[in-house]
Amino acid sequence: MIVKFQIMRVVAYSVKSFEKEPLAIANRKKHEITLISNPLTIETASFAFGKDAVVISTEDALNAQVIDTLADLGVRFIATRSTTADHIDVQASGRRQMKIASVPAKLTEEATKTDFATIFANQTILNLDRWQNNGCQGDACVCARACKKTQPELLKSNGGLL
């Protein structure tokens, strides 16, 4: 039996020229990704219409208004090409039941400057892959919502369902 997963439709904002090739190589045509150089703002959020996920950088400030707009457009996932989520209103995304993933800092500890684009691209695609397969993001998770990773006692008390 062959299981075929639906392709994730994604728009990546604030993409620099040096990030394009590593993202394409890491993706291996698994996901339908639109790369744009524009930052994600309330004015550019419409590019996410019909997309499952957005990929952002620290240059993209996602406040509650942007989060609400993305959620209204159908976006369910936010992957940041950074080790921090300080530029994302995590509480607003939690209220809209959007999942967020970043690049775990431990992946960049010994990296050289030239490695960063590849590390961030690989982790971004891994995050998309996990969401596509309904998997846990593990150390990459920065969601505001409780899950079996952050609160295993909820999993046990709820018969394994979250």
Residue pairs with C-beta under 8 A, 6 or more apart in sequence:
5 132
5 133
6 132
7 30
7 31
7 32
7 132
8 30
8 31
8 32
8 52
8 53
8 77
8 128
8 131
8 132
9 31
9 32
9 50
9 51
9 52
9 53
10 31
10 32
10 33
10 34
10 51
10 52
10 53
10 54
10 55
10 128
11 33
11 34
11 36
11 47
11 48
11 51
11 53
11 54
11 55
12 23
12 33
12 34
12 35
12 36
12 54
12 55
12 56
12 81
12 124
13 36
13 38
13 39
13 40
13 44
13 47
13 54
13 55
13 56
13 57
13 60
14 37
14 38
14 39
14 40
14 56
14 57
14 59
14 60
15 23
15 35
15 36
15 37
16 37
18 117
19 81
19 117
19 120
19 121
20 35
22 117
22 118
22 120
22 121
22 122
23 33
23 35
23 121
23 124
23 125
25 121
26 118
26 121
26 122
26 124
26 125
27 33
27 121
27 125
30 125
30 128
30 129
31 125
31 128
31 132
33 55
34 47
34 51
36 44
36 47
38 44
38 47
39 59
39 60
40 48
40 54
40 56
40 60
40 62
40 66
41 60
41 66
42 65
42 66
42 69
45 66
45 69
45 70
45 73
46 73
48 54
48 70
48 73
48 75
49 73
49 74
50 73
50 74
51 73
51 74
51 75
52 74
52 75
52 76
52 77
52 131
53 75
53 76
53 77
53 78
53 79
53 128
53 131
54 70
54 75
54 77
54 78
54 79
55 79
55 80
55 81
55 124
55 128
56 62
56 78
56 79
56 80
56 81
56 87
56 88
57 80
57 81
57 82
58 80
58 82
58 84
58 86
58 87
59 87
60 87
61 87
62 70
62 78
62 87
62 88
62 89
62 92
62 93
63 89
63 92
64 89
64 92
67 88
67 89
67 92
67 93
67 96
67 98
68 92
68 96
70 78
70 98
71 96
71 97
71 98
75 98
76 97
76 98
76 99
76 131
77 98
77 99
77 100
77 101
77 127
77 128
77 131
78 88
78 93
78 98
78 99
78 100
78 101
79 100
79 101
79 102
79 124
79 127
79 128
80 87
80 88
80 100
80 101
80 102
80 103
80 142
81 103
81 120
81 121
81 124
82 102
82 103
82 120
83 102
83 103
83 104
83 105
83 108
84 102
85 100
85 102
85 142
88 100
88 142
90 100
90 142
90 143
90 144
91 144
93 99
93 100
93 143
93 144
94 143
94 144
94 145
95 144
97 145
99 131
99 137
99 141
99 143
99 145
100 141
100 142
100 143
100 144
101 127
101 130
101 131
101 137
101 140
101 141
101 142
102 140
102 142
103 119
103 120
103 123
103 124
103 140
104 123
104 139
104 140
106 139
107 119
107 123
108 116
108 119
111 119
123 140
126 140
127 137
127 140
129 135
130 136
130 137
130 140
131 137
136 147
136 148
136 149
137 143
137 149
138 149
141 147
141 149
141 150
146 154
146 162
147 154
147 162
148 154
148 155
148 162
154 162
155 161
155 162
